[in-house]
């Protein structure tokens, strides 16, 4: 009884057009859906990010996937715990349920088949590496006109006033597992059945909010080149290039038009379902990075307005 994947998220934003430019410059493909904008990664046929006009920037909902059997079990689990099941947004097709977490974030769980992330990852890396192979005397450096298109959404991080309360909800209600944490400041959760180190994370703040979404690319060059391209177009640097300790992935964050962050990442830890993984409480200095530039003062600032 658990969710098996992170499918996407929806934000309300003051103006959709700057969001369209940002996410398309970031490498996603946008399509108008009535008064909203839907964005997809790579050749994915599923909407990953949805932007809707609103008074301020905030999370509208986050969507997870589950099998048909798990969806029904999750429904019973929510009801048995006194939770209130809600109608899912009309933008979420097929069988789905919705519930609010302790921070009042709307959580949608949709019936869907589980994707084989490891096979897709291997295929993407092999395809990208083949473009710049040194075989036959070719140069290994990619060209200046290379394109960077993230192939999937990897994880999201939310602000919360109570990290432990959120860990309990997502573990007990949705079947997620704690991978690592750093005291009461930050925590990283994965899905059951084999998962990236984290698909969801929480950072301590005085109020709920949206910190960042992280998108996987096909190589280290894509992290660096993608960020350099965005900075060249006038977007503000968030933080990077560097490597995390928790999760081990390479990263570069760029500020979106509303102050939150979008991250390119590559080479994250994968935790098999039968792995003897022990969640560790890391010292604060290890909670963010192994190497890279100094952490900006505003990196963990919550730019969301009071709800």
C-alpha positions in Angstrom: 0.0 0.0 0.0 2.0 2.9 -1.3 2.5 5.4 -4.0 5.1 4.3 -6.5 6.1 7.5 -8.3 6.1 11.2 -8.5 4.1 12.3 -11.6 4.0 16.1 -11.5 2.9 19.3 -9.8 0.7 22.3 -10.5 1.4 25.9 -9.5 -0.8 29.0 -9.5 1.3 32.0 -10.7 0.5 35.7 -11.1 1.3 35.6 -14.9 1.6 32.5 -17.0 3.7 34.0 -19.8 6.9 34.5 -17.8 6.5 30.9 -16.5 6.1 29.6 -20.1 9.3 31.4 -21.1 11.2 30.1 -18.1 10.2 26.4 -18.3 10.6 26.3 -22.1 14.0 27.9 -21.8 14.7 25.3 -19.1 14.0 22.6 -21.7 10.3 21.6 -21.2 7.6 21.8 -23.9 4.5 23.8 -23.2 0.9 23.4 -24.5 -2.1 25.6 -23.7 -4.9 23.9 -21.9 -7.7 26.4 -21.7 -6.6 29.0 -19.2 -3.7 26.9 -18.0 -0.3 25.9 -19.4 0.8 22.2 -19.4 4.5 21.4 -19.7 6.2 18.1 -20.5 9.7 16.6 -20.3 11.4 15.2 -23.3 9.2 12.7 -25.2 6.9 12.1 -22.2 3.2 11.9 -23.1 2.2 13.0 -19.6 1.9 16.6 -18.3 4.6 17.2 -15.7 4.1 20.8 -14.7 0.9 22.8 -14.9 0.7 26.6 -14.5 -2.6 28.3 -13.7 -3.2 32.0 -13.2 -3.8 33.1 -9.6 -3.2 36.0 -7.2 0.2 34.7 -6.1 2.7 31.9 -6.7 1.9 28.8 -4.7 1.5 25.1 -4.9 -1.9 24.0 -6.3 -1.3 20.3 -6.0 1.3 17.5 -6.4 0.5 14.2 -8.1 1.8 10.8 -7.3 1.1 7.5 -9.1 -0.1 4.2 -7.7 -1.3 0.9 -8.9 -5.1 0.2 -9.0 -4.8 -2.1 -5.9 -2.7 0.5 -4.0 -5.1 3.3 -4.9 -8.0 1.5 -3.3 -5.9 0.5 -0.3 -4.7 4.1 0.1 -8.3 5.3 0.0 -9.3 2.9 2.8 -6.2 3.9 4.8 -7.0 7.6 4.5 -10.6 7.1 5.5 -9.7 4.8 8.4 -7.5 7.6 9.8 -10.2 10.1 9.6 -8.9 11.8 6.5 -11.3 13.6 4.2 -11.2 12.4 0.6 -11.6 15.2 -1.9 -12.4 15.4 -5.6 -9.2 15.5 -7.7 -8.7 18.4 -10.0 -10.3 18.1 -13.4 -6.8 18.2 -15.0 -6.0 14.8 -13.5 -7.4 12.1 -15.8 -8.6 8.7 -14.9 -9.0 7.1 -11.5 -7.6 9.3 -8.8 -8.1 10.4 -5.2 -7.1 13.6 -3.4 -6.4 14.5 0.2 -4.8 17.4 2.0 -1.6 16.9 4.1 -1.1 18.5 7.5 0.2 21.7 5.8 -3.0 21.8 3.7 -1.1 20.9 0.5 -3.4 19.1 -2.0 -2.1 15.6 -2.7 -3.5 13.8 -5.7 -2.9 10.0 -6.2 -3.6 8.8 -9.7 -3.8 5.2 -11.0 -1.0 4.6 -13.4 1.6 1.9 -14.4 4.9 2.1 -12.8 7.7 3.2 -15.1 11.1 1.4 -15.1 13.3 4.3 -14.1 16.6 2.4 -14.2 16.1 1.1 -17.8 15.0 4.6 -19.0 18.0 6.2 -17.3 20.4 3.8 -18.9 18.9 4.4 -22.3 19.0 8.2 -21.9 22.6 8.2 -20.7 23.7 5.8 -23.5 22.0 7.9 -26.1 23.5 11.1 -24.9 27.0 9.6 -24.5 26.9 8.2 -28.1 26.4 11.7 -29.4 29.8 12.8 -28.2 31.9 9.6 -28.3 35.6 9.8 -28.9 35.4 6.7 -31.1 37.0 7.1 -34.5 39.0 10.1 -33.3 36.0 12.4 -32.6 36.2 15.1 -29.9 34.5 14.3 -26.6 33.4 17.9 -25.9 29.8 18.6 -27.0 29.1 21.5 -29.3 28.1 25.0 -28.2 24.7 24.6 -29.8 23.8 21.4 -27.8 20.3 21.3 -26.5 19.3 20.4 -22.9 16.0 18.8 -22.4 15.3 17.1 -19.1 13.8 13.7 -19.6 11.8 13.5 -16.3 10.8 15.2 -13.0 12.9 13.6 -10.3 11.8 15.2 -7.0 10.2 18.3 -5.3 11.0 20.0 -2.1 8.5 21.8 0.1 8.9 24.1 3.0 7.1 23.1 6.2 6.8 24.4 9.8 7.0 20.8 11.1 9.3 18.3 9.3 8.5 15.4 11.6 4.7 15.8 11.1 5.2 15.7 7.3 7.4 12.6 7.5 4.7 10.8 9.6 1.9 11.7 7.2 3.7 10.7 4.0 5.0 7.5 5.6 1.9 6.4 7.4 -0.7 7.5 4.9 1.1 7.2 1.5 3.6 4.5 2.3 6.7 6.5 1.6 10.0 5.8 3.3 12.5 8.1 5.0 15.9 7.9 3.3 17.9 10.5 5.2 17.5 13.6 7.2 19.4 16.4 9.0 17.8 16.9 12.4 14.6 18.9 12.3 15.9 21.0 9.4 15.5 18.8 6.3 14.3 15.3 5.4 14.3 13.2 2.2 11.7 10.5 1.4 11.5 7.9 -1.3 8.7 5.6 -2.7 8.6 1.9 -2.0 9.5 -0.8 -4.6 12.9 0.7 -5.6 13.4 4.4 -5.9 15.7 7.3 -6.3 17.1 8.4 -3.0 14.3 10.9 -2.8 11.2 11.9 -4.7 10.0 14.3 -2.0 11.8 16.4 0.6 10.9 18.9 3.3 12.8 21.9 4.7 12.1 23.7 7.9 10.4 27.1 7.5 7.9 29.3 9.4 5.2 28.4 6.9 4.5 26.0 4.0 5.9 26.8 0.6 7.4 25.5 -2.6 11.2 25.5 -2.7 12.2 23.7 -5.9 11.5 21.0 -8.5 14.4 18.9 -9.8 14.6 17.6 -13.3 16.9 14.8 -14.5 19.2 15.3 -17.5 21.4 12.9 -19.5 24.9 13.9 -18.3 27.1 16.3 -16.3 27.5 18.5 -19.4 23.8 18.9 -19.5 23.7 20.2 -15.9 26.5 22.7 -16.6 25.4 23.7 -20.1 21.8 24.0 -19.3 22.5 26.3 -16.3 25.0 28.4 -18.4 22.4 28.8 -21.1 19.7 30.0 -18.7 22.2 32.4 -17.0 23.0 33.8 -20.5 19.4 34.5 -21.0 19.2 36.7 -17.9 17.8 34.3 -15.3 19.2 34.5 -11.8 21.5 31.9 -10.5 20.2 29.9 -7.6 23.2 27.8 -6.7 25.7 25.5 -8.4 27.5 23.8 -10.0 28.1 21.3 -7.2 27.5 17.8 -5.8 25.2 16.9 -2.9 26.2 14.6 -0.1 22.6 13.4 0.6 21.5 11.7 -2.7 25.0 12.2 -4.2 23.7 13.9 -7.3 25.3 16.7 -9.3 23.2 19.9 -9.3 22.7 23.4 -10.5 19.7 25.5 -9.4 18.2 28.5 -11.3 15.7 30.9 -9.9 12.3 31.0 -11.6 10.4 34.3 -12.1 8.8 34.0 -8.7 11.8 33.2 -6.5 11.6 29.4 -6.3 14.1 27.1 -7.9 14.4 24.6 -10.8 17.2 22.2 -10.6 19.1 20.2 -13.2 20.4 17.0 -11.7 22.4 13.9 -12.7 23.6 10.7 -11.1 21.5 10.4 -8.0 21.6 7.4 -5.6 19.1 4.6 -6.3 17.8 2.5 -3.4 16.6 -1.0 -4.4 13.6 -2.2 -2.4 15.6 -5.1 -0.9 18.6 -2.9 -0.1 19.8 -2.8 3.5 19.5 1.0 3.6 19.6 2.7 6.9 18.3 6.3 7.1 21.0 8.5 8.6 20.7 11.8 10.6 23.4 13.8 8.9 25.3 16.8 10.4 24.0 20.1 9.1 27.2 20.8 7.1 26.5 17.7 5.1 22.8 18.5 4.5 23.4 20.5 1.3 26.7 19.7 -0.5 30.0 18.0 -0.8 31.6 20.6 -3.0 30.5 23.6 -5.0 30.2 27.4 -4.5 29.2 28.7 -1.1 25.5 28.4 -0.4 23.7 31.7 -1.2 22.1 33.3 1.8 18.6 33.2 0.2 18.9 29.5 -0.9 16.5 28.3 1.8 14.4 31.5 1.9 10.6 30.8 1.6 9.3 33.2 -1.1 5.7 32.0 -0.8 3.2 34.4 0.7 1.3 33.6 3.8 -1.7 31.3 3.1 
